[in-house]
Amino acid sequence: MVSAREGRPANEQKIAAALPRASVCLSEMSRLADDRGFLIGDQATLADMYAAPIFAYFMQAPEAASLMDGASHLCPSPASTSKFY
């Protein structure tokens, strides 16, 4: 993302090397979060607030869509974020 904004080509080798690790991280976070909609427990915590901008940035990458298959509950739609308030 930073390379693209600066007009430099992305390092496809680094991206490809990072995808398996990202997949493992998302899989584990998905397992821990279950279907509750929050990372820890039944309500928003500091962990959710910390992760929200990271996921927002991550979702801008073209590779994010395929990695989020089965883990979409980790990145709620704007309409569902009302439960944070």
N, C-alpha and C positions, 0 to 999 in steps of 0.2 A: 504494500500500500504506500509506504513512504517513497519507494523508488518511483512508482508511477506518478505520484504527485510532484516529484522533483524532475520528471521527464526522463528518468533513467529506466532501462528495461529491468524487469524483475529477474532475479536469479532463480531460474526454474529448477536448477539442481538443488538449491537449498530448500525451496518450497517442497519439492518431491520428497526430500529426505525428512522433512518435518511432518508430513502428512500422517505417517503411521503413529507417531507419538501423539499428535493432536487427536487422532481417532481413539487411542487408548484413554487419554484424559477425558474426552467427552463421554466415552462409554462408562467410565468409572463415576463421573459426576452424575450421569443419568441414573446409574444404579443407586447411588446414594440419595439422590433427590426423589426417586420413585415417581409417583404421579401426583405428588402433593402440590407441585407448582412452586416450591421453594427449595433452596439447597439444603437447609437444615430446619427440620420441624414443620409446623403447620402455619407459620406466619413469617413475614419478612424479617430478616435479621441483617446484621452488618455484612455478612457473607453475600447476601443477595444484592445489597447496595454496592458492594465492591465489584461484584461480577457483572452487573448491568452494563456499565460503559465498556467493559472488555468485550462482552458479547456483541454490543452494538458495533464496535469497531471490527470485530472478527466477521460479522455477517456481511460486511462490505466486500470481503474477498470472494472471488468467484468459486474457490474451493469449498467455501463454507456450506453451501447448499447440500452437497453430497455427504459431507461429514455430519450434518445435522439430522440426516435420516434416522429416525428412531429416538432422537434426542430433542425434538422440537419443544418439549415442555421446559427445557432449560432456557429458552429464549422466547418469552411470552410476547404475544401480539400487543400493540398499544392499547387495544380495547380491554385486555385482561389485566392491565397493570393497575386498575382502580382498586384491586384488593390490597395494594401496598399502602393505601391511605386510610 
